[in-house]
Amino acid sequence: MNQTLAQKAPQSQLEAMQDRIDFGRRLQDLTNKIHATDKVSQIMLDLSAEICEVFHCERLTLYAVNKEQGALVSKVKMGINSDKELVLPIDRQSIAGYVALTRSTVRIGNLDDAEELQTIDPELRFFNEVDRATGFRSRQMLAAPLLQGLSRELVGVLQLINQRVDGRFDKVAEEGLEALTATLALALFQRIKVAAMLPKRYEALAAEGVISAAELELAHRWAQRKNKELEQVLTEDFQVPLAAIGHALAKRENIPYQARDAGWRPNPDLAKKITRAMCQQQQWLPASMEQNLLIVVTTEPENRLGKENIGRTFPYNQIRLRYTTRTEFNQMLEQYFPSAR
């Protein structure tokens, strides 16, 4: 079994050097695995036990920064059987909060020693509510920030808890953790960046179980790479039924979904009042009219300008909005205004 410097006492210089080489090799294996995947949260779950083995610790916690909340939110909580996220403010009232606030690595040999905490910062506190809730006792901790790029943008914090060998994380472990967090920072930053670019409406597909969150993220990357609409990639490459997309997104918009029936034909009287450019730009189309009730399909039900123009175009009608997919909308638009062949 590979060992760290702390495992043997005393050690010869050659033994110490060999242990450090072994530690570095295993750490490099970890970083290679992280670089090889886009699914950072999943790889952290899969690698948590391996990380703990390399650093000889009992548990770890990975926090990501939530900019909207201005807080840290747990993404991986090894050893805690709870789906509830841990949310910590970025301040000196917790180790992770302090690391995030100061963007510095901390190594603590005794979390119960107030004097040791005060040597790091007079205001630093150990937030032990999790220990109280779980019955686990945190004794030592090594925590490092995940900092991205030259700007050192804060992405998250990784905590290692309880060194199993001699009860204290050493300088080698600290340097190793900083190397690991640099890799994680880049991977997590890229994942967050892609997720932020994903239109919020499509998150409903994962929420409704139409497709997994990981598959949705992959489809989004694929759409960007192929310069295609996400909806097109979902239906063509991931075999997601168009109706499933329509129902899920309509539910999110809180309006009914209206599929394009194969036998649907444009109403000539309605066609006289609209133009292709107007409908394409504002993403709405009159679908049908019964007496005074006008059914309008749209892919953008929250488009204020579109709603105003519907009202101006059909001022004497009672209007009901229905959600439709972009694919079906484009098909209906083409039937209203056939392209020149």
N, C-alpha and C positions, 0 to 999 in steps of 0.2 A: 504494500500500500504506500502511496506517495505521502510525504509528510512535509509540514512547514517547518520553519526555523524553530518554532516554539515547542516542537514535539520532543526534542532531545536535549538533555542537560546533563553534563556539558556536551558540546558538539565540537568536532574538529573543524578547521576552516574549510576543508574539502567537503565535509558533510553539509555544512551550512550552504556552501555554494551550490551543491547538487540539489538540495531542497528548494533553493530559490529558483533554479533552472526548471525543476519539475513544476513548481507553482506557476511560473510564467508560461510553461507549455500548456497546462490545463486551462489557464486563463485565456490564452490565445484560442484554444478550442471553443470556449464559450463565445468569444467575440465573433469568431467565424460563423457560428450557428446563428447569431443574432443578425449578422450582415446578410445571411442567406435567405431571410424571410421578411415579408411585409407585415406579417401578423404579430406585432410586437407583444400585445397582451397575451396571446396564446403561447408564444415562445417563452415568455416569462413564466407562465404557469408550468410549462413543460420543463423548464430549466431551473426552477426554484430549488429543487432538491439537489441538483448538481452544483449550483452556486453555493448552497449551504455546505456541501461536502468540500468544495475547493477552499472555502474560507473557514471551515470547521466551526460553523455556527449552527444554532438550533432553529432559528426562524429568520424570515426576512419580510419586509413590507416595501412595496413600491407605490409611491404617490405620484400623481400627475397634477400639474397646475391647472386649475379651473379659473380662467381669467374673469369670467362673468361673476363668479362668487368671490374672487380674490382669495382663494383658499387652496389647500392641498386635498385631493380626493384619492382615496386608496384604490388601486387597480389590482394589486395582488396582495393577499393577506395570508401568507403561509401559516398554517396552524390555527387559523380562526375560522370556525365553521359557521359563517354567517354571510348572507347575500347583501347585508346592509353595508353601504359604503361608510368608511371612516372619513370624516371631514374635519380638517384642522386649519385654524387660521394661520396665516403667515406672520408669526410673532414669536416672542421668547418664552411662551408658555408651554412649549413642547420642543423636543429635540428636533423633530422634522421641521417644525415651523421655524426654529432658529436657523437651521441649516439653509432653508429656503430664503429666509430674510437676509442672512449675511453672505450667502453663496460660499460657504466654507465647509470643509470636512471636519467632523468632530469624532474624537475617540474617547470613550468614557469607560473607565475600569470598574466603577461602582456607582450605579444610578441612584442608590440610596444615600450617597455621600453628598450632602448639600455643599460642603466646602469644595469638593472637586468640581461640581457644577459651577460654583461661583468663580473658580479660577479661570473658567472659560468665559463666563459673562455673569456679572452680579445679578442679572434679572432672569437668567436661564432657569427653567423649571422642567421637571420630568412629568409628563402627562401620563399618569398611571391608571386612568379610568379603564383602559382596555384590559389591563392585568386584573383589575378588580372584577370586571365582568366575566372574564374567561377563567380566572383562577391560575393563570400562568404568571410566573415571576420573571420579569426582565431584570437581569443583573448587569450585563455589559452591553454596550452599543457602539457600533461604527456606522456613521451615516455620512453620505456625500450627496451634493447637489448634482442634478443632471443639467449641464450648461451647454448650450448650443452655439457654435460659431464664435467668431471674434468678438461679437457683441455680448457674449456670455448670457444669452437669453435663458431664463430659467424655464425648464421643461418639467422638472419633477425632483423627487428625492428618493434615494434607495437607502433603506436601513437594514443592517445586519444585527441580529440580537443573540447574545450569549455565546461567547467563545468557549468551545467545548474542551480545549486542550489544557490551557493553563489559566483560563479566566480573564484574559486580557488580549485584545486585538493588538498586533504589533505594527511597526512602521511598514513592513513588507505588505501586510494586509491592507493598510491604508493606501499605499501606492497602487496596489492591485485594484482596489475598489474604485479609485479615481480613474484608472484606465477603463474599467468596465462601464462606469457611468458615462464616460465620454462616448463610448459606442452606443449605449442605450439612448443617450440624449439625441444623437443624430437620427437613430431609427424611430424613436418616439416622435420627434419633431416632424419628420417626413410624414408619418402616419396621421398626426394631428392636422397637418397642412392639407393633406388629401381629403380628410374627413370634413374639414371646414369648407372645402370647395364643393362638396356634395350638396346639391339642393336639398333643403330641409324636408321638403315634401316626400322625398323618396325614402326617408327614414321610416315612414309608415309601412313600407313593404316588409322591413325586418320586424317591426312591431307587430304586424298582423301575421307573421309567419309565412309570408309568401316566398321569402328567400332569406337566407341567413345574413347576418351583418357582415361577416367575412366575405361572402359571395357578392354582396352588394358593393362592398368596397373594391373588390377585384373587378367587377363589371364597370365601375366608375373609371378605374385606371385604364381598362381596356377601351372604353369609349373615348377617353382622351387620346390614347395612343392611336386609335383608328380614325379619330376625328369624326365620330358618329354620335348621334343622340343616344343618351343612356337608355332610353326606352327601347330603341332599336336593338341595342346590344343585349338587353335583358330578354327580349322576345326571340331574337335570332340565335344568339350564342349560348344563352342560359335556359332557353326553352320555357320561359315564364309566360303563361297565357296572358293575352292582352286584357281579357276580362278581369283577371286577378289583379292586375295593375290598376285598372280602372276602379274596381270596387274598393281597393285599399286606399287609393288616393282620394276618392270621393268621400270616403268615411272620414278621412283627415280633414277635408274641407267642409264637412258637415252638410253636404248636399247630395242628392241622389246621383248615381252614375247612369249615364245613358249610352248604351252601346250603339254602334252604327249597324242598323239592320241591313242585310243584303238587298232587300227590296226597297230600301229608302230612296226617295227621289226628291230633289229640291222643289220648293213651292215657287212657281213662277212669279206670283204676286209679291212674295217676300224678296225675291232676287232683285226686283226693280229698285229696292230701297237701299241696297248695300253695294259696296265695291270690294273687289278682291284685296286691294291694298289695305283698306280700312280693317277688314276682318282678319287678315293675316297679321297685321301689326298689333291689333288689340286682342287677338285670339278668342273671338266669339263668332257664332253663326246662328241664325234663326233655323231651328230644326223643323218645327211644325206649328200650326195654329189651329185651334178648335174654338170657333166662335170668337170670343175676345181674349182667350188665353194663349199667349205666345210662349213656346218652349224654346229657350236659347241654350245651346251647348257652348262650353268654354273650357279651356285648359288653364285659365287664370281667373278664378272666381273672385280674387281679392283685388283685381285690377280696377282701381277707382275710375280712371279715364274710360275704360271699357264700359263700365256700368252706366256712366253718364251718357255715353254715346248711344248705348242701346236705348236708353230712355228718350233721347232726342230723336232717334231714328224711328222709334215706334211709340209715339207719345200717348196714344189712345188705347194701348193694349195693357192687359194684366200680364206681367212677365214672371216666368219661373226659370231659374237657372238650373242647369244640369251639368255635371262634370263629364268630360270625355277625354280620352287619351289623345296625345299628339298625333299618333298614327291615324286614328279614326277622324280626328279633326281635319287633317290634311287630305284624307280621302273624300270627306264631305265638301271641303273647299274646292277640290278638283272637280267634283260634280257640279258645283255651282258655277265655276269658272274654268272650263276645260282649257288646258294649255295647248298652244298651237303645236301641231305635230309636223 
